Amino acid sequence: MALSWLAPALALWAVPAQAGAARAQAPAEAPAHEAFRAEIARRAPSELRAFYAARGHRPLWLDANGAPLPAAQALLRLLDTADLDGVNRRKLKPERVAKAVERAVQPRAAKVAVSAELALSAALASYVGAIRRVEPDGLVIESAALLPPVPSEAAVLQAAAGAPSLDAHIARMGWMHPLYAPIRQALADPALPAARRVQLRANLARARLLPAPRKGRYVLVDTASSRLWMYRDGQATGVMRVVVGKPDMQTPMMAGFLRYAVVNPYWNVPEDLIRTRIAANVLAQGAGYLVRGGYQVLGDWSDNALPVNVTLVDWRAVAAGAPAPRVRQLPGRDNFMGRVKFMFPNDLGIYLHDTPDRHLLRLPDRQLSSGCVRLEDAGRLGRWLLGRPLPSRGGAPERRVDLPEPVPIYITYLTAMPENGAIAFRDDTYGRDEPAPGPGARSAR
C-alpha cells in the first residue's frame, strides 16, 4: 500500500536530535500564546465544541509550540491503511488531513495549526466510528447490545484525551479489543504471503466483533486454540483450557449473556449419541449398561416425564436409525456434565459445562466435543461469575443458581492470535478462513 503522498508530512517530523528531544519534553498542552485557544474556540465544529470547551480549548494533537505530536503521524498511517479494516479509506480523506498536518509542522499562524488540530480530531472520530460499525456475519447473537457500540465523536476524543499516553492509545488502537491491533499490524506487512494474508483478514474481521476495553466483566472463548479467558475492566484476569466442538459438530461463533448456573445437572443425551453409543452398548452389554452408567429412559421430553421399561425399547431399531427415546444421565461423579453447567440461553443448545473426562484437557488439540464447551476448571469460573464458591455437589438435581448480574460471553474463532509478541498461526480446522466461493473468489493455496 503506497504511502508516497504521506512523505512530505512525515519527512518534516525528522527534526534534528536536539530539537526532537526538546519537543519530546514539551508538555502536550496549549501553545503558549492564547491565539491558538481562541482560534480553536472560534472554529471547533458543533459536535466537538463541548469536548474542546471542557479542556479549556487546549489542543489534543499539538505540542506546546503548536507543532503536531508523534501520535498525529500514527493516526495518518492508520487512515491511509483503513482498507485493512474493511473501511473505505477514501471517505476518510487522509490526503486532506495529511496536507493540513504538513502545513502545521513548521511554525505558522494559529489558524494553520488549528486547521491541523481540528482535521486530526475529526479524522479520528470518523475512523473510529467507521471501524466500530460492524455486521455480525456468522455470529449467533442474543442481542444487538453485545455488538461494539459506535461512540459519538466527543466520546472518541474524550477516550483519547483520557488515555495515559496518546501515542500508545493510537498505536494500540485503544478503541478496539486488545487482540485487534497486533493482527492488523501483521496484515500490513507487504511481504506477507498470500495465504497468510487471507488468514489474517478473516481473523481481523472476527476480532473486530469483540468488545473494546470497558468497565465490567465478560468471558471470551476461542475455539481455534480451545481456551477461555475471563476479562475484567478490559484486562484478561484468568485463562483455562476448554474442549470445543469437533470439525463435524462445530461450536459456532456466538455472543450472549451468561445468566445462571445449574448445579447437579442431568445430561440429556443427544439423539445421535443415543444411536451410536447408548443403543450399541445396550445391545452389547444388556440393560445393565444403563444402570451402571446412571442412565434413565423417559417417556417424553416434559419436565414431569416418567421412566419407561428399557426392555420395551427396540434398541436394534434405534441403532439402525429409528426414532430414539429420551435418555438422560443422572447427576453424579460420572455425569457427562460434571458438577455444573453455565447457561446463556440460545436456540442451539450450546453452553459451558464441567467434565469428568479430564484427560481430554491435556491434549494439544481439543476440538472433540459435540458443540458445547467443556471447562478445565468449572469451580474457578463459578467463583468468578458468582462471587462465591459453587454449592456443594449434594442436594437436589438441576439446582438453578442465578448470577448476580448477566455476564456477556463471546465465542470466537481465531486461527491467528497475538502471543508473546508475535502472531501464532493455527490450522483452520473448521474451514472458516477461506473466502466463500463466488465471482472473483479464488483459493490462496
N, C-alpha and C positions, 0 to 999 in steps of 0.2 A: 504494500500500500504506500503510494508516494506521499512524501511529506515535503516536497520541494517548495511548495508555497509557504511553508512554515519557516523556511531557512532564515529570511531576513529578521523575523521576530526573535527566533531562538538565538541567532548569532549575536544579537545585541545583549543577550544575557551574559555573554562571555567577557565579563569585565576583568580588568587587571586584578591580581590576587589581593592587593591591599584594599582596593575599592570593594571587592567581593566580601572580604572579611568585615569591613565596616558596615556594609549593607546587612550582613547576616546578624550583626549585633544590634541593629536598629530595631526598636520595638515596632510591632505591626499595629501602629496607632495612626491617628490622623496626621497628615502633613502639618508641619509646624505652623504655617500661616492659615488663617481662617478662610481663605478663599476657596480651598478645596471643600470644606464643610458646607460653606454657603452654596457652592455650586451643586453639591450632592442634594442638599435640601431643596434647591430650586428645580432640579431635573429628575429626581427619582420618580419613576412611574408609580401610579396609584397602588399597584399590587405590592410594591417594595417600599412604599413611603413609611409605613409603620415600622418595618424592620430597621431602616436607617435612622428613623427618629429615636427608636429605643436605644440605639447605640451612639446617640449624640452626633449622628451623621458622620461618624468615623468610617473610613473605607475598610473593606474586608481584604481586598486584593493588593493594596498599595502599601509600601513601607513609609516610614516617617519622612522620607524625601519625595514621596509621590511617585516612586517607581514600582512597577509590578513585582510582587513576591514570586519565589520559585513555584508556588502552588499554581500560579496562572499558567506557567509552561506545562505543568502536568495536566491541567484541565484542557488546554489546547490539544494535547495529544489524544486525550480521550474523545474529544469532539471529532477529531479527524478520523478516528478509527471506530466511530459509532456503528458502522455496518456490522462489526463483530457482534454487537449486542442485539442485532435484529432491528436496529433503529436506522431510519433514513437520515444519513449524515447531512444531506443537502438541506433538509428542513431546519437543521441547527445552525446553518450559515457559518461554519467555522472560519472560512476565509475572512469574512467581515469582522469577526471577533479578533482574529489574529492581526488584522490591519489596525484596529483600534489599539491593541496592545503594542504593536510596533511603534506607533506614533508616541506612546507614553513612556517608552523605555528611556529615552533621553529627555532631560528636563524641558518641559514646555509649559504652556499656560495651564491654569487649573482646569479649564473646560476640556482640554485634551486628555488630561489624566482621568478626569471624572468620566469621560466617554468610555475609556478602557474599563474603569471600575464597574460601571453600570452594564456594559456589554458582557463582562465576565459573570456578573451575578445573574443576569437574565439567561445566559447560556447554561450555567449550572442548573438553574431551576428547570429550564426546558429539557435538558438532557436527563435529569433525574425523573422528571415527570414522564418522559417517553419510555425510559427503560423500565419503569415500575408499572407500566400498563401491560398486563400480560393476559394471554388467552390460555386457560387451563387445559391445553391439548393433552390428552392421555391421562389426565388427573381425575380420579374419582373424588369429588369434593362435597363435603356435607353442607358447607355454607360459603357464600362469597366473602364473608368476613375473614376467612382463612387465607385469602389471596393477599399479597403485599399491597397495602393501601397506597394510593397515589397522593403524595403530600402536596400541600399548597406551596407556592413559590416562597412565601415567607417562612414556612416550616423548613424547607430545604436549606435556606440561608441561615436560619437560626441554629440548625444542627451543625452546619459548617462553622459558624462563629463560635459555637459552644464546645467544639472539639478541642482536646488538649493541644493538638497540632493540626493546623490547616493542611500542611504538606502531607501528613500521614492520612488525614481524612480523605484527601483526593486520591492519593496513591493506592490506598486500600479500599477505595470506593465504599466509604462508611455507610452509605445508604442501601447497601446490598448485604446479603448473607456473607460471612467471612470466607466461605469457600469460593465465592464468585470471582473476585479479583485475581487470585492466582491462576485459575483456569483460563480466564481471559488473557492474562499476560502470556501464558503458554501458547494460546491460539494466535497471538500477534506475531509470533516468531516466523519470519519469512522463509526460514529454512525448513519448516515443518513438513514432513512427508504428507502426501495427500490423504492416506488412510488415517493418520493421526489427526489431521485437520477435520475430517468428517466426524471422528470420535469426539474430539473436543467441542465442536459446535453442538453436537447432540447433548453433551453433558452441561455445557454452558446454558442451554435453553432450560434444562431441568433445574440447575442451580438458581436460575432467575425466578423460579416459582417459590423458592424458600424464603422464610421471613427475614427481614432486615433486623439488625440489632435493636432490641427494645426491652422494656421492663417486663418482668413476668417470666413464666416458665413454658417450655414446650419440649416434646420428645421428637427426636429425629431418628428414623430407621433408614439405613442404606442397604438395599437388598443385594447390590453388587459385591460389597465387602462383607455382608452379613454381620453388621454391627449396629448398635443402638447407642445414641448419645442423649444425655439429659442436659438441657440448656436452661440457664437462669440468667436473666438480665444480659442476654447476648453472648454469654460465655458458656462453653461446654464444661459442666461440673462433674461428669462421670461418663463412662463408656463401658459397654459389655458386649460380649458375643451373642449372636442370635442365630437361629436356624430359620430359613425362609423358604419360600416355595420352590419346588423343583422346576426345571425348564418347561415341563408339560403341564404344570399347575402353578403358574407364576403368581407371586404376590404382586398385586397391582400397585401402581403409584396412587397414593391416597392422601387426603387431608381431612381430618375430623377432630372431634373433641373427646378425649378420654373422660368418661363421666362416672364410672363406678367399677368396683372390683366384685367378683363373685368368688367367695371362699368355699372350699369343698365342692367344686363343680362336678356335675355329671359330664361325661363325654358322650355326646350323641354321634355315633359312628356314621361317617358319610356313606352313602349308598354304594359307591364304588368299592369302598373297603369292606362293606358287608359281603359283597360278592366275592372279592378276590382274597380276603383274609378270613373273615368270620366263617362264611359258608365252607370254605376249603378246610379250615381247621375242625369244624364240627364234623364234616364228612370223614376226616382222617382220625379224629380222636374221640368222637362221640359228644353227647351233650355235656359231659363233664368238663369239656374245654370252656364252656360258657361259665360254669360255676367257678372254676379255678381262676378265671380272668375277671370275675366280678361283673359279668355282663347280664343284662336283663333284655328280654324281648318283650316289647309292648304292643298293645293292640292298635294304637293310633298315636298322633302327634299332639294330642291335647295335654294340658297341664295335669289332668287327672287320669291319664292313661293307666290302664291296669296291665300287669304282666300276663302273658299268654303261655300256654304249654309249648315248650320249644320242640317237643317231639311231633307236634302237629304241623310244623313248618316243613315244606318241601325244600330242603337245603340244596338238593341236587339241581332243582329247577332254578333256585336263586343263583347258584354258581353259574348256571348256563345263561343267565340274563333275565330271568323272570323278575317282576317287581319284588323288592326286598322289604321285609318287615322293619319296623323301627327297632334299633338296637342301641342301648346306652350302657356305659360303664359306670358303675357306682363309684362315689368318692372313695379315696383310699391311697395308700402309698404307691400302688402301681397304676393309678388312674392316669390316662394319657395326657390329661390337662394338668397333672400335678396338683399343687396345693391351691392355685388361684388362677383366674383369668381376668384380664383387664379389658373392659368393653368400650369401644367407640362405635355406637350403633351405625350399621351400614347394611345395604341390601346384599352384599356379597358374603356375609358371614365371616369376615376377617376380624381377628382380634389378637391380642398378645396373651401368652399363657406360659405357665411353668411347664416343666417336662421332666419325666423320670429318666429319659434317655440321655444321660449326661455325656456319654462317650461321643455323641454326635457333635457336641460343642467343642470338642478338642480337635476336630478335623479342620484342615485348612479351607476346604470347600464345603460350605454349609447350606447349599440350596437343595434341601432334601425334604421339605415339608409339603403338605397338601395345600399350602397357601397362607396359613396362619403363621404368626411369628412366635417361635419358642425362645424363652428367655434363659440366659445363663444364670441370672440372679434375680428371680422374681421377688424375693423378700426385700432386696435393696431397692428395687424400683417401687415396690409398695410403700416402703417407708418414705421415699422421696415424694411420692404422689399424695400420700395421706397425712404425712407429718407425724406418723406414729407407726409402730410395728403392725403388721397384719394380725388379725385374730388367729388364735391357735387352730390347729388342724381339726380338733374335735368339734362336736356340735352338729347341728342340722346341715343337711346338704344345701347347696345353692344359696348360701347366705349373701345377700347383696350388701355391699358397703359403699356408700356414696362418697365420692371425693369432695373435699371441702369446696372446691370450685373446679369447673371443667378445665382440663389441660389440653391444649392443642397437640396433635400428633401429625407429623408429616412422614410419609413413607416415599422415598425417592429411589433412584437407580443411577448411581454414579460409577461408571467404569473408568473415569479419570478423576482423581481426587488429590488435592494437595496433602502431602505427607512428608514431614521432615525437610521442608524447604524445596521439595521437588514434586512433580506430578507422578503419582503411582497409577499406572495403567493396568486394567484388569480385563479378562476375557469378557466378551459380550455374550454371556451365557443365555440371556433372554432374547437376543437378536433384536434389540431396540435401537442400536446406534446407526444402522444403515438408513439412508433416506428412503421413504416409501417409493415404490416403483411408480413411474408416471412420466409424462412428457418431460424430456430433458434430464431425467434422473438416471444415474449410472453408478455402478459399483466402483468404490475406490480401491478395491483389492485387485 
